[in-house]
């Protein structure tokens, strides 16, 4: 018996004069964003919930957001700056590293949080309808809060090391958006896959660790041989980190071909990730 016959049988036995059928239809790519705007209050509510949960009953609170990149900077400065003597393009090595750790911290948190956002909210998904894209998007707000406090520390360090400020700082919001999109471009894929294959949650920390050393955080991208630049540019964080160093420290910004390739990869992964996410969306509640 197909769905039409089932509906006809229900109408016959219920004695209803009218039968209304509610079914999902095909939505355009732009209508998804319109729906997200309609549910913007829910997005804000979920984001605020995550912020409160992260800092609730913590002794140091916001200090954790500052200590993590600060301690990493110190370790990198000793190992790679003092012992390995890696070049820092004329900038004090602690500043050189910290300027790269800021976007990396934002990216790694957004990447991890968005990848696990659906599984972490399975009770909500199974009980009420809302655009599922809200969950990965709301999960990254905590990373932005951490970034703001860490950025304040960077400004203090730049003043202490007498690193001059330029008008390029005005482009930082665009670079922040670039870092978030880079995280979501992979997070959308993994969050949808994680619903069916829970191994993803165990893979994310390992992927993040490998990704960090594959990005120019402790070292300069100028060390990469020219023949490998195209392959290195497939890493979207190369463009993000080089952009931050260009805006904050006044460096040359690296090879433009590599940066443009990173931007292209982010766009392609993001569009594909959103499409795959929407394809799998109807199955989330059943699988979870």
C-alpha positions, 0 to 999 in steps of 0.5 A: 500500500503506497502513501496515497492509499494510506491517506485515503484509508485514514480519511475513510475511517476517520470520517473527515470531510477534509484532509490536509497533507503537510509535506516537505518540499524542495527549497532553494539555496537562498530560502534556507538562509531566509529560514535561518533569519526567521529563527535568529532568536533561537540561534542567539538563545542556543549560542548564549546557552553554550557560553554560559555552560562553558564558563559556569562553575569554572574557577578561572573562567575567561582566563582559560581562553587567554592561558591556552594561546599564551602557554602555547606561545611560550612553548613554541617560542622556546622550542621553535624560536630559541632552540630551532631558531626558525625565522620570524620575518623580522618580527619578535617570535612571540608576537609572530606566533601569537598572531597566528595562534589567534585565528587558529584557536578560533578555527580549531574551536569552531571546527570541533564544536560544529562537528559535534553540534548535532550529536550533542543536541540530539534531544532537541533535534528529535523533539522539535523542528527548526533549521538544523544549520542553526546548531553548527552556527550557534556552536561557534559563538563561544570561540568568538568570545574566547577570541576577543579576550585573546585579541586584547592580550595580543594588543598588549604584547604588541605595545610591549614589543613596540610593534606598530599598528596600521590601518590594516587592523580594520580588516580583522573582522573580514579575516575573522569571518574567513576563519569561521567559514574555513571551520564551517566548510569542514564542520558541516561535512563532519557534523552530518557524517557524525550523525551516522558514524560516531567515529568522527568525534574521536577523529576530530582531535587528531585531525585538529592536531595534525592540521595545526602543524600543517599550518604556518603557526610555528614557522613561516610559509616562506620555508615551503619550497616553491614547487609545493606551494600549490599543495600547501595552499589547499590548506585553507588556514594558510590564507587565514594565518597569512592574512592575520600576520599581514593585517596585524604585523604588516608582513607581506602576506605570503604568496597571493597564489597560495592565499587565493587557492585557500579562499577558493578551497573554502568556498568550494568546501562550504557550498558542498558542505551546506548542500550535503548537510541539507541532503542529510537533514531529513534523516537526522532525527531518525538516526539520532 
